[in-house]
Amino acid sequence: MRLVLYATQTINGYIASETDETPWTSAAWKNYRKNAKQFKAIVIGRRTYQIMKRVNKFRKIGNPYVIVVSNFSPAESSNNLSYVKSPAEAMQLLKEMKFAKALVAGGGKLNGSFMKTKYIDEVWLDVDPVVFGTGIKLFYEDFFKAKLKLLGVKKLPPDTVQLRYKVVK
Ligand SMILES: NC(=O)c1ccc[n+]([C@@H]2O[C@H](COP(=O)([O-])OP(=O)(O)OC[C@H]3O[C@@H](n4cnc5c(N)ncnc54)[C@H](OP(=O)(O)O)[C@@H]3O)[C@@H](O)[C@H]2O)c1
């Protein structure tokens, strides 16, 4: 099971503004959709799930199987959706369902708790030419460290860059 954490961020490491704005360039959105479509399963935090559902984002990334991490019991049920209570439970479910790879796709709280567990194999970052003074960080602040190895850098014209890293385990 290969787990890829993928986000679009400002040049100073924010994945959204304080008010959940994500004003990415069209190049960044296009690239995000293209890459996300390669995955048949996506793991997201409860807040991100609510936002993505509201703007009907799942269809745009190919309707993957959605695993929502939340401390609370499911508010709904569907064939293509599961709620779990931790990254460990998400991993167990992905293995049981025999997904070869899955996307960990935010937000900051979920990303941070996954980085802490060491389950993440790769980190993909699309860095858009935007700065927020404050906002939601790629990783919510917590006590953890990780070392990464650069796998590649790709320019997404006109102004965006994709960085791909492997997590050293
Ligand atoms: N730029 C990007 O690529 C990108 C991608 C995704 C999201 N975003 C943005 O990120 C923002 C949301 O991020 P966020 O940090 O506020 O919220 P989030 O990570 O999406 O969701 C937080 C919630 O998820 C649950 N959760 C997360 N980790 C958990 C864990 N280890 N165990 C149990 N439950 C866990 C909790 O839900 P309960 O409260 O239900 O217990 C927590 O309150 C939005 O603005 C969204 O648009 C940006």
The ligand as a Tripos MOL2 file, in Angstrom:
@<TRIPOS>MOLECULE
LIG
   48    52     1     0     0
SMALL
NO_CHARGES

@<TRIPOS>ATOM
      1 N1         -4.7540   23.1340   -0.4320 N.am      1 LIG1
      2 C1         -5.0760   21.8590   -0.3240 C.2       1 LIG1
      3 O1         -4.4980   20.9900   -1.0140 O.2       1 LIG1
      4 C2         -6.1190   21.4540    0.6570 C.ar      1 LIG1
      5 C3         -6.4870   20.1020    0.7370 C.ar      1 LIG1
      6 C4         -7.4430   19.7450    1.6630 C.ar      1 LIG1
      7 C5         -8.0190   20.6990    2.4950 C.ar      1 LIG1
      8 N2         -7.6430   21.9830    2.3790 N.ar      1 LIG1
      9 C6         -8.2210   23.0050    3.2790 C.3       1 LIG1
     10 O2         -7.8800   22.6760    4.6170 O.3       1 LIG1
     11 C7         -8.8850   23.2210    5.4740 C.3       1 LIG1
     12 C8         -9.3340   22.1670    6.4550 C.3       1 LIG1
     13 O3         -8.2260   21.7730    7.2470 O.3       1 LIG1
     14 P1         -8.3740   21.5690    8.8330 P.3       1 LIG1
     15 O4         -7.0350   21.2610    9.3750 O.co2     1 LIG1
     16 O5         -9.1250   22.7080    9.3990 O.co2     1 LIG1
     17 O6         -9.3630   20.3210    8.9300 O.3       1 LIG1
     18 P2         -9.2950   18.7940    8.4630 P.3       1 LIG1
     19 O7         -7.9550   18.2050    8.7290 O.co2     1 LIG1
     20 O8         -9.8570   18.6820    7.0960 O.co2     1 LIG1
     21 O9        -10.3740   18.1830    9.4300 O.3       1 LIG1
     22 C9        -10.1680   18.2320   10.8290 C.3       1 LIG1
     23 C10       -11.0620   17.2280   11.4850 C.3       1 LIG1
     24 O10       -10.7860   15.9180   10.9820 O.3       1 LIG1
     25 C11       -10.8100   14.9760   12.0420 C.3       1 LIG1
     26 N3         -9.4710   14.4720   12.2690 N.ar      1 LIG1
     27 C12        -8.3130   14.8880   11.7010 C.ar      1 LIG1
     28 N4         -7.2870   14.1360   12.1340 N.ar      1 LIG1
     29 C13        -7.8210   13.2390   12.9850 C.ar      1 LIG1
     30 C14        -7.2660   12.1720   13.7510 C.ar      1 LIG1
     31 N5         -5.9580   11.8990   13.7170 N.pl3     1 LIG1
     32 N6         -8.0810   11.4410   14.5350 N.ar      1 LIG1
     33 C15        -9.4160   11.6990   14.5730 C.ar      1 LIG1
     34 N7        -10.0010   12.6940   13.8600 N.ar      1 LIG1
     35 C16        -9.2030   13.4490   13.0760 C.ar      1 LIG1
     36 C17       -11.3880   15.7310   13.2290 C.3       1 LIG1
     37 O11       -12.7910   15.6510   13.0210 O.3       1 LIG1
     38 P3        -13.9150   15.7450   14.1820 P.3       1 LIG1
     39 O12       -13.8920   17.1720   14.6330 O.co2     1 LIG1
     40 O13       -15.1660   15.3510   13.4590 O.co2     1 LIG1
     41 O14       -13.5010   14.7930   15.2560 O.co2     1 LIG1
     42 C18       -10.8790   17.1370   12.9960 C.3       1 LIG1
     43 O15       -11.6130   18.1270   13.6660 O.3       1 LIG1
     44 C19        -9.9960   23.7130    4.5830 C.3       1 LIG1
     45 O16        -9.8860   25.1130    4.4110 O.3       1 LIG1
     46 C20        -9.7160   23.0230    3.2490 C.3       1 LIG1
     47 O17       -10.1990   23.7410    2.1420 O.3       1 LIG1
     48 C21        -6.7070   22.3900    1.4870 C.ar      1 LIG1
@<TRIPOS>BOND
     1     1     2 1
     2     2     3 2
     3     2     4 1
     4     4     5 ar
     5     4    48 ar
     6     5     6 ar
     7     6     7 ar
     8     7     8 ar
     9     8     9 1
    10     8    48 ar
    11     9    10 1
    12     9    46 1
    13    10    11 1
    14    11    12 1
    15    11    44 1
    16    12    13 1
    17    13    14 1
    18    14    15 2
    19    14    16 1
    20    14    17 1
    21    17    18 1
    22    18    19 2
    23    18    20 1
    24    18    21 1
    25    21    22 1
    26    22    23 1
    27    23    24 1
    28    23    42 1
    29    24    25 1
    30    25    26 1
    31    25    36 1
    32    26    27 ar
    33    26    35 ar
    34    27    28 ar
    35    28    29 ar
    36    29    30 ar
    37    29    35 ar
    38    30    31 1
    39    30    32 ar
    40    32    33 ar
    41    33    34 ar
    42    34    35 ar
    43    36    37 1
    44    36    42 1
    45    37    38 1
    46    38    39 2
    47    38    40 1
    48    38    41 1
    49    42    43 1
    50    44    45 1
    51    44    46 1
    52    46    47 1
@<TRIPOS>SUBSTRUCTURE
     1 LIG1         1 GROUP 0 **** ****
